[in-house]
Amino acid sequence: MKNRWIWSMLLVAVMLTGCASAPSQYDIATANYGAPIASWEAEKKATEFFSLYLKDPYSAQYQFSTVNRGYYVGNAFESRELTAGYMLIASVNAKNSYGGYTGAVEYRLIFHDGKLVRVIEVMPQGTLKKIL
């Protein structure tokens, strides 16, 4: 009986997370993107973040895109929250614990009013993993 109750609650939770709707085009167009950030400032803040995040930050090799308006929509467990701001795409290649380079990993960093508010790692299969 207890297992049946647990499974039914799990099913209800999964069904409710599927009900969270994605933001509409109107929501995206009218979102508050904040003030623009200069490319050099975004790159500086990105390297500061990675100096804390990476295992060997001194070995990191960076490639940055230009800063453009962008947004991130959270998954169903985050209630599809919209984070709007100015996005910098960074490709980072750094050494792992064994001293070998891991290969470039793509990150998307979102800045709002000059502050880093979201960091997303693009996984090899194309899915997004929220880091900050």
N, C-alpha and C positions, 0 to 999 in steps of 0.2 A: 504494500500500500504506500509506503514511504517513497519507494522508487518511482511509482506512478506520479505522485505529487511533484517530485523533483523534475521529472521529465516534462510534465505539463507546464511547470513554471518556466523551464528552459525554452520550451516551444513558444510560449507567450512572449518571452523576452526577445527571441529572434524575430518574431512577427512584428513586434513593436519597433524594433530598430529598422526594419525594412520600410516602415511607414514614414520615416524622416525624409522629407522631400529636399531635393537639391535646390539651390537658389535659382531664381529665374533670371533671364537675360536682363530684365529691368533692375533686379537687385544688384547684378554685377555692374551694370552701366552707372547706377546711381550710388555705388559704394563709396565710402570715404577712403581715398587712396593716400591721403596725407600729403605733406610737402615732398617735392622731389629731393633726391639725394645725389650728390656728385659721384661720378664713377670712382674717383680716387678715394673718397671717403668710405664708400661701400666696400671697396677692396680692402681698405685698412681694417674696417670692422670685421670683415670676413676672416682675414688672417688672424686677428685677435681671437675670434671664436675658435678657429681651428687650432690655435696654439694651446688651447685648453682641452680640446676634444681629441686630437690625434695622439697616438702612442709616441711617435717621434716627430714632433712638429718642425724641428730644424731641418729634416730631410724633405719636407713637403715641396712639391713643384706645383705651381698654380697656373691655371689659364682661366681668364675671366671674360665674360661677355660684356656688352654694354648694358647699362641699367635701363629697364623699360617698365612701364606699368604692368602689373601682373597680380594674380590672385591664386589662392589655394582653397579648395573646398575639402573639408575634413570628411572622414568616412562616416558610416552610419552610426558608429559608436560615439562619435564626436558631434552627433546631431547635424551633420553636414554643414558645420559652421564655415562661413566665408571669411577668409583673411585677405584683405586687399592692401596693396601697397606698391612699392617699387621693387622689382625682382632683379636679382643678379644671379646669373648661372655661373657656377664655378666647377671646374674640373680639377680634382686634387689627386695627386699621386704621391704617396708617402710610404716610408718603410714600415714593416710590421715588426713584431717582437723578434723575429729571426734575422732581421737586417736586410731582407729583400723587399724590393718595391712590389706593391700589391697590384698595380695597374690603376689607371685613372678611374676615379669614381665621380659621378656628376652629382652636384648639390644645387638646390635652388634656395636662395636666401631672400626673404621678404623683409623690407624695411618700411616702417611707417613713421613719418615725421622724424627721420634720421635715426631711429632706434631699430635694432634687429629684433624682429618679433617672431619669425618663423624660419626654421631650417628644415628642408626636406631632402632626404637622400633618394636618388633614383636608383632602384635596385636593378640588377642585371636583366631580370625578366620584364622590366618596364613598370613595375608597381612602385608606389611612393611610400617611403617610410619617414614619418615625422620624427625629427630629432629634438627640435626646440619649438 
